[in-house]
């Protein structure tokens, strides 16, 4: 395995980081971040989570707004006017006229109120619809938190893998330098050629280039972490890898059962089906009459209930029930109801599709996680074999029983075996987090166990 491939570590999709201040003897503050704290810090500071948090608050207010449809509509009105005398034309338009003096001013105030009693079930359906929409907003909020958690965890484990790779390369460089000194000693004694010294120096140069590439990739991922956590630009982030994988252990759970009640995507699809069912009910309300209770009370001057009007203020009120039935709704509402029913059918099908997707996703992650666990002893044995092979080839080389290319191959095989062992454990941790995410289990809850 070439070193360029060794450093091509890939990107995960989300990790969280928490910070505890380390010694600040430098120009810029340094924060040592562990995964648990990073997750909580992301939940508090991440811009995407904050935006969806505001959306969740809006959803709660929308429910209150919809419930207000049940409240009475109350209006207060007041007016004042100057009026002219009444002019009557007794001989056609603008012919002879007759002027009747009247009271020159009018004023009054009043209250009107109406309460919806029945609208074909539309009000109750609208309230329930707003509640479901709010539940969907809350689910999206929780889903966003878990998605960001996974992104932070992915970045965190990505940085950890780069850190472990850096250690392996640094150790390998020291081993290469030691071997270079041995080759130089053999060269002085005329045992090997100058070419073998050049090959050893070239190997060290390649390792040093790999180390530089590793540093740049680490800086990039740490910058992404700082952005996700909204840490100040001048803050230097360092990953606290102690105990990071110490809790990696297999837990026998019914992940499919947990996903059926905890995966936000699946729950959102089910809520979407309920939403479309309510839209059918709202559409059908057009077939039914609308009934409301109304009342009004007024204080007015003068009394125009009589003519000529009496120059006295008066009060007048009424209470009653009115009903409106739209006859045209019997034939104009059919297409609307049919469309709503089709959308309900589509939403029902979407639930089945989403159930299959989640089941497949959970099963795939569960299977892959167990596969990685099964490969642990294989990786351990491969490292031991690579060590023994390197030891034997090195002895043979020093005794001029093997070629320098065989020595380099053995060295690369040992580095690859060590890397595979480290990478396998980190990949298993990431796959476990992906399994939890697919099942709808919070990473923070898992980490606190």
C-alpha positions as CSV (number, residue, x, y, z in Angstrom):
1,X,0.0,0.0,0.0
2,X,1.6,3.3,-1.1
3,X,1.7,6.2,1.4
4,X,-0.5,8.4,-0.7
5,X,-3.3,5.8,-0.3
6,X,-2.4,5.5,3.3
7,X,-3.1,9.1,3.8
8,X,-6.3,9.1,1.8
9,X,-8.4,8.6,4.9
10,X,-11.7,9.7,3.5
11,X,-14.3,11.9,5.2
12,X,-16.9,11.0,7.7
13,X,-20.2,12.9,8.0
14,X,-20.4,14.5,11.4
15,X,-18.8,14.5,14.8
16,X,-19.1,16.4,18.1
17,X,-16.6,18.0,20.3
18,X,-16.4,19.4,23.8
19,X,-13.8,21.6,25.1
20,X,-11.7,21.9,28.2
21,X,-9.0,24.6,28.3
22,X,-5.4,23.4,28.2
23,X,-2.4,25.4,29.2
24,X,-2.2,28.7,27.4
25,X,1.5,29.4,27.0
26,X,1.1,30.3,23.4
27,X,0.0,33.3,21.4
28,X,-3.4,31.8,20.6
29,X,-5.6,29.9,23.1
30,X,-5.6,26.2,22.8
31,X,-8.7,24.1,23.5
32,X,-8.4,20.4,24.1
33,X,-11.7,18.9,22.9
34,X,-13.1,15.5,23.8
35,X,-16.0,13.9,21.8
36,X,-18.7,14.2,24.5
37,X,-18.1,17.9,25.1
38,X,-17.9,18.5,21.3
39,X,-21.3,17.0,20.8
40,X,-22.9,19.2,23.5
41,X,-21.0,22.3,22.2
42,X,-22.3,21.7,18.7
43,X,-25.8,21.4,20.0
44,X,-25.4,24.8,21.6
45,X,-23.5,26.7,19.0
46,X,-24.0,25.1,15.6
47,X,-25.8,27.5,13.2
48,X,-27.9,24.8,11.6
49,X,-29.2,23.6,14.9
50,X,-29.9,27.1,16.1
51,X,-31.9,27.8,13.0
52,X,-34.0,24.7,13.4
53,X,-34.5,25.6,17.1
54,X,-36.1,28.8,16.1
55,X,-38.3,26.9,13.6
56,X,-39.4,24.7,16.5
57,X,-40.5,27.8,18.5
58,X,-42.4,29.1,15.4
59,X,-44.2,25.7,15.1
60,X,-45.5,26.0,18.7
61,X,-46.8,29.5,18.0
62,X,-48.5,28.3,14.8
63,X,-50.5,25.8,16.9
64,X,-51.7,28.6,19.2
65,X,-52.6,30.7,16.2
66,X,-54.7,27.9,14.6
67,X,-56.5,27.2,17.9
68,X,-57.6,30.9,18.0
69,X,-60.1,30.0,15.2
70,X,-62.3,28.6,17.9
71,X,-62.4,31.9,19.8
72,X,-65.2,34.5,19.2
73,X,-64.7,37.3,16.7
74,X,-65.4,40.5,18.5
75,X,-65.4,44.0,16.9
76,X,-66.0,47.4,18.3
77,X,-67.0,50.2,16.0
78,X,-67.7,53.9,16.5
79,X,-68.7,56.7,14.1
80,X,-69.6,60.3,13.9
81,X,-71.1,62.1,10.8
82,X,-72.7,65.4,9.7
83,X,-75.6,64.9,7.4
84,X,-77.4,67.1,5.0
85,X,-81.1,67.7,4.7
86,X,-83.1,65.4,2.4
87,X,-83.9,66.9,-1.0
88,X,-86.7,65.3,-3.0
89,X,-87.2,66.0,-6.7
90,X,-91.0,66.0,-7.2
91,X,-90.9,66.6,-11.0
92,X,-88.3,64.3,-12.5
93,X,-84.6,64.5,-12.1
94,X,-83.5,68.0,-10.9
95,X,-87.1,69.3,-11.4
96,X,-89.1,70.8,-8.7
97,X,-87.6,70.0,-5.3
98,X,-88.8,69.6,-1.8
99,X,-86.4,69.9,1.2
100,X,-87.0,68.1,4.4
101,X,-84.9,69.3,7.3
102,X,-83.5,66.5,9.5
103,X,-81.3,66.2,12.5
104,X,-77.8,67.4,11.2
105,X,-75.6,64.9,13.0
106,X,-75.3,61.2,13.6
107,X,-73.1,59.2,16.0
108,X,-73.0,55.8,17.5
109,X,-70.9,52.9,18.7
110,X,-71.5,49.2,19.0
111,X,-70.1,45.7,19.5
112,X,-70.5,42.7,17.2
113,X,-69.5,39.1,18.0
114,X,-69.7,35.8,16.2
115,X,-68.6,32.3,17.3
116,X,-68.2,29.4,14.8
117,X,-70.3,26.4,15.9
118,X,-69.8,24.1,13.0
119,X,-67.8,24.2,9.7
120,X,-68.0,20.6,8.6
121,X,-65.2,19.6,11.0
122,X,-62.7,22.0,9.3
123,X,-61.7,23.8,12.4
124,X,-60.9,20.7,14.4
125,X,-59.1,19.2,11.4
126,X,-57.1,22.5,11.0
127,X,-56.1,22.5,14.7
128,X,-55.0,18.9,14.5
129,X,-53.1,19.6,11.3
130,X,-51.2,22.4,12.9
131,X,-50.3,20.2,15.8
132,X,-49.0,17.5,13.5
133,X,-47.0,20.1,11.5
134,X,-45.5,21.3,14.8
135,X,-44.6,17.7,15.7
136,X,-42.9,17.4,12.3
137,X,-41.0,20.6,12.9
138,X,-39.9,19.2,16.3
139,X,-38.9,15.9,14.6
140,X,-36.9,17.9,12.0
141,X,-35.2,19.7,14.9
142,X,-34.2,16.5,16.6
143,X,-33.1,15.0,13.3
144,X,-30.9,18.0,12.6
145,X,-29.3,17.7,16.0
146,X,-28.5,14.0,15.4
147,X,-27.3,14.7,11.9
148,X,-24.9,17.4,13.2
149,X,-23.8,15.0,15.9
150,X,-22.9,12.4,13.3
151,X,-21.0,15.0,11.3
152,X,-19.0,16.1,14.3
153,X,-18.3,12.5,15.3
154,X,-17.1,11.8,11.8
155,X,-14.7,14.7,11.7
156,X,-13.5,13.9,15.2
157,X,-12.7,10.3,14.3
158,X,-11.2,11.5,11.0
159,X,-8.8,13.7,12.9
160,X,-8.1,10.9,15.3
161,X,-7.2,8.6,12.4
162,X,-4.9,11.2,11.0
163,X,-3.2,11.6,14.4
164,X,-2.7,7.9,14.7
165,X,-1.4,7.8,11.1
166,X,1.1,10.6,12.0
167,X,2.4,8.5,14.9
168,X,2.9,5.5,12.7
169,X,4.7,7.5,10.0
170,X,6.9,9.3,12.6
171,X,7.9,5.9,14.1
172,X,8.5,4.5,10.7
173,X,10.8,7.5,9.8
174,X,12.9,6.8,12.9
175,X,13.1,3.1,11.9
176,X,14.1,4.1,8.3
177,X,16.8,6.5,9.6
178,X,18.2,3.7,11.7
179,X,18.2,1.4,8.7
180,X,19.9,4.1,6.6
181,X,22.8,4.3,9.2
182,X,23.1,0.5,8.9
183,X,23.2,0.7,5.1
184,X,25.8,3.5,5.2
185,X,27.9,1.3,7.5
186,X,27.6,-1.6,5.0
187,X,28.5,0.7,2.2
188,X,31.7,1.9,3.9
189,X,32.7,-1.8,4.2
190,X,32.0,-2.3,0.5
191,X,29.2,-4.7,1.1
192,X,26.4,-2.8,-0.6
193,X,26.3,-0.3,-3.5
194,X,25.6,3.5,-3.5
195,X,22.2,2.7,-5.0
196,X,21.0,1.1,-1.8
197,X,21.8,4.2,0.1
198,X,19.8,6.3,-2.4
199,X,16.9,3.9,-2.1
200,X,16.9,4.2,1.7
201,X,17.1,8.1,1.5
202,X,14.3,8.1,-1.0
203,X,12.1,6.0,1.3
204,X,12.7,8.5,4.1
205,X,11.8,11.4,1.8
206,X,8.5,9.8,0.8
207,X,7.6,9.3,4.4
208,X,8.4,12.9,5.2
209,X,6.2,14.0,2.4
210,X,3.4,11.8,3.7
211,X,3.9,13.4,7.1
212,X,3.4,16.9,5.6
213,X,0.3,15.8,3.7
214,X,-1.0,14.4,6.9
215,X,-0.5,17.7,8.7
216,X,-2.3,19.7,6.0
217,X,-5.3,17.3,6.0
218,X,-5.4,17.5,9.8
219,X,-5.5,21.3,9.7
220,X,-8.3,21.2,7.2
221,X,-10.5,18.9,9.3
222,X,-9.7,20.8,12.6
223,X,-10.8,24.0,10.8
224,X,-14.1,22.3,9.8
225,X,-14.6,21.3,13.4
226,X,-14.0,24.8,14.6
227,X,-16.6,26.1,12.1
228,X,-19.2,23.5,13.1
229,X,-18.8,24.5,16.8
230,X,-18.6,28.2,16.0
231,X,-15.3,28.6,17.9
232,X,-13.4,31.9,17.4
233,X,-11.0,32.0,14.5
234,X,-8.0,32.6,16.8
235,X,-8.7,29.4,18.8
236,X,-6.4,26.5,18.1
237,X,-8.2,23.1,18.4
238,X,-6.6,20.0,19.6
239,X,-8.4,16.6,19.8
240,X,-8.3,14.8,23.1
241,X,-8.1,11.1,22.0
242,X,-7.7,9.6,25.4
243,X,-10.5,7.1,26.1
244,X,-12.0,7.8,22.7
245,X,-12.3,4.1,21.8
246,X,-12.2,2.7,25.3
247,X,-16.0,2.4,25.3
248,X,-16.3,0.8,21.9
249,X,-18.1,-2.4,22.8
250,X,-20.8,-4.3,21.1
251,X,-24.3,-4.0,22.6
252,X,-26.9,-6.5,21.7
253,X,-30.1,-4.4,20.9
254,X,-33.2,-4.7,18.8
255,X,-32.0,-1.9,16.4
256,X,-34.9,-2.5,14.0
257,X,-37.4,-2.2,16.7
258,X,-35.8,1.0,18.0
259,X,-35.7,2.5,14.5
260,X,-39.4,1.8,14.1
261,X,-40.2,4.2,16.9
262,X,-37.1,6.4,17.0
263,X,-35.9,7.2,13.5
264,X,-37.0,10.7,12.6
265,X,-37.3,10.1,8.9
266,X,-39.7,7.3,9.4
267,X,-41.7,9.2,12.0
268,X,-41.9,12.2,9.6
269,X,-43.3,10.0,6.8
270,X,-46.0,8.7,9.2
271,X,-46.9,12.2,10.3
272,X,-47.0,13.2,6.6
273,X,-49.7,10.4,6.1
274,X,-51.8,11.8,8.9
275,X,-51.4,15.3,7.5
276,X,-52.8,14.2,4.1
277,X,-55.7,12.4,5.9
278,X,-56.6,15.7,7.6
279,X,-56.4,17.5,4.3
280,X,-59.1,15.0,3.0
281,X,-61.3,15.9,6.0
282,X,-60.8,19.6,5.4
283,X,-61.7,19.2,1.7
284,X,-64.8,17.3,2.6
285,X,-66.0,20.1,4.9
286,X,-67.1,22.0,1.8
287,X,-70.0,19.5,1.5
288,X,-71.4,20.7,4.9
289,X,-73.1,23.9,6.1
290,X,-71.4,26.5,8.2
291,X,-73.2,27.5,11.4
292,X,-72.3,30.3,13.7
293,X,-73.6,32.1,16.8
294,X,-73.8,35.9,16.4
295,X,-74.8,38.9,18.4
296,X,-74.5,42.7,18.3
297,X,-75.3,45.6,20.5
298,X,-75.3,49.3,19.5
299,X,-75.7,52.8,21.0
300,X,-76.8,55.3,18.3
301,X,-78.2,58.8,17.8
302,X,-80.6,59.8,16.4
303,X,-83.3,57.1,16.3
304,X,-83.6,56.2,12.6
305,X,-85.7,53.2,13.4
306,X,-88.6,55.7,12.8
307,X,-89.1,58.4,10.2
308,X,-88.9,61.1,10.7
309,X,-86.2,60.2,13.1
310,X,-86.6,60.9,16.8
311,X,-83.9,63.2,18.3
312,X,-83.1,60.7,21.0
313,X,-80.2,58.3,21.5
314,X,-81.2,54.6,21.7
315,X,-79.7,51.2,22.2
316,X,-80.4,48.0,20.2
317,X,-79.1,44.5,20.4
318,X,-79.7,41.0,18.9
319,X,-78.5,37.4,19.4
320,X,-79.0,34.6,17.0
321,X,-77.7,31.7,14.8
322,X,-77.2,31.8,11.1
323,X,-76.3,29.0,8.7
324,X,-74.8,29.0,5.2
325,X,-74.9,26.1,2.9
326,X,-72.9,26.3,-0.4
327,X,-75.0,24.5,-3.0
328,X,-72.2,24.9,-5.6
329,X,-69.8,23.1,-3.2
330,X,-71.7,19.9,-4.0
331,X,-70.2,19.8,-7.5
332,X,-67.2,22.2,-7.3
333,X,-65.6,20.3,-4.3
334,X,-65.3,16.9,-6.0
335,X,-62.0,17.5,-7.7
336,X,-60.5,19.0,-4.5
337,X,-61.5,15.9,-2.4
338,X,-60.3,13.5,-5.1
339,X,-56.9,15.3,-5.2
340,X,-56.6,15.1,-1.4
341,X,-57.4,11.4,-1.4
342,X,-54.7,10.7,-4.0
343,X,-52.2,12.6,-1.9
344,X,-53.2,10.5,1.1
345,X,-52.5,7.4,-0.9
346,X,-49.2,8.7,-2.0
347,X,-48.2,9.5,1.6
348,X,-49.3,6.0,2.7
349,X,-47.0,4.5,0.0
350,X,-44.2,6.8,1.1
351,X,-44.4,5.4,4.6
352,X,-43.9,1.9,3.2
353,X,-41.0,3.0,1.1
354,X,-39.4,4.8,4.1
355,X,-39.9,1.7,6.3
356,X,-38.1,-0.5,3.8
357,X,-35.2,2.1,3.4
358,X,-34.7,2.4,7.2
359,X,-34.8,-1.4,7.7
360,X,-32.3,-1.9,4.9
361,X,-30.0,0.9,6.3
362,X,-30.1,-0.4,9.9
363,X,-29.5,-4.0,8.7
364,X,-26.6,-2.9,6.5
365,X,-24.9,-0.9,9.3
366,X,-25.5,-3.7,11.8
367,X,-24.0,-6.2,9.5
368,X,-21.0,-4.1,8.6
369,X,-20.4,-3.2,12.2
370,X,-20.3,-6.9,13.2
371,X,-18.0,-7.6,10.2
372,X,-15.5,-5.0,11.5
373,X,-15.6,-6.5,15.0
374,X,-14.9,-9.9,13.5
375,X,-11.9,-8.5,11.7
376,X,-10.2,-7.3,14.9
377,X,-8.3,-10.6,15.6
378,X,-7.4,-10.9,11.9
379,X,-5.8,-7.5,12.0
380,X,-4.0,-8.3,15.2
381,X,-2.6,-11.5,13.7
382,X,-1.6,-9.7,10.5
383,X,0.4,-7.1,12.5
384,X,2.2,-9.9,14.3
385,X,3.0,-11.6,11.1
386,X,4.2,-8.4,9.4
387,X,6.5,-7.7,12.4
388,X,8.0,-11.2,12.2
389,X,8.4,-10.9,8.5
390,X,10.1,-7.6,8.8
391,X,12.5,-8.9,11.5
392,X,13.5,-11.9,9.4
393,X,13.9,-9.9,6.2
394,X,16.0,-7.3,8.0
395,X,18.3,-10.0,9.4
396,X,18.6,-11.5,5.9
397,X,19.4,-8.1,4.4
398,X,22.1,-7.4,7.0
399,X,23.6,-10.8,6.1
400,X,23.2,-10.0,2.4
401,X,20.7,-12.8,2.0
402,X,17.9,-10.6,0.6
403,X,17.6,-7.6,-1.7
404,X,16.9,-4.0,-0.7
405,X,13.6,-4.2,-2.5
406,X,12.5,-7.1,-0.3
407,X,13.5,-5.0,2.8
408,X,11.4,-2.0,1.5
409,X,8.4,-4.3,0.8
410,X,8.6,-5.8,4.3
411,X,8.8,-2.3,5.8
412,X,5.7,-1.1,3.8
413,X,3.8,-4.3,4.7
414,X,4.5,-3.7,8.4
415,X,3.4,0.0,8.2
416,X,0.2,-1.1,6.3
417,X,-0.6,-3.7,8.9
418,X,-0.2,-1.3,11.7
419,X,-2.3,1.3,10.0
420,X,-5.0,-1.3,9.2
421,X,-5.2,-2.3,12.8
422,X,-5.7,1.4,14.0
423,X,-8.0,2.3,11.1
424,X,-10.2,-0.8,11.7
425,X,-10.9,0.2,15.3
426,X,-11.7,3.8,14.3
427,X,-13.9,2.6,11.4
428,X,-15.8,0.3,13.8
429,X,-16.4,3.2,16.1
430,X,-17.8,5.3,13.2
431,X,-19.9,2.4,11.9
432,X,-21.3,2.0,15.4
433,X,-22.3,5.7,15.5
434,X,-23.9,5.3,12.0
435,X,-25.9,2.4,13.3
436,X,-27.1,4.4,16.3
437,X,-28.0,7.3,14.0
438,X,-29.9,5.0,11.6
439,X,-31.8,3.6,14.6
440,X,-32.7,7.0,15.9
441,X,-30.5,6.7,19.0
442,X,-28.8,9.8,20.3
443,X,-25.0,9.7,20.2
444,X,-24.8,11.8,23.4
445,X,-27.0,9.4,25.3
446,X,-24.9,6.5,24.1
447,X,-21.7,8.3,25.1
448,X,-23.1,9.0,28.6
449,X,-23.8,5.3,29.2
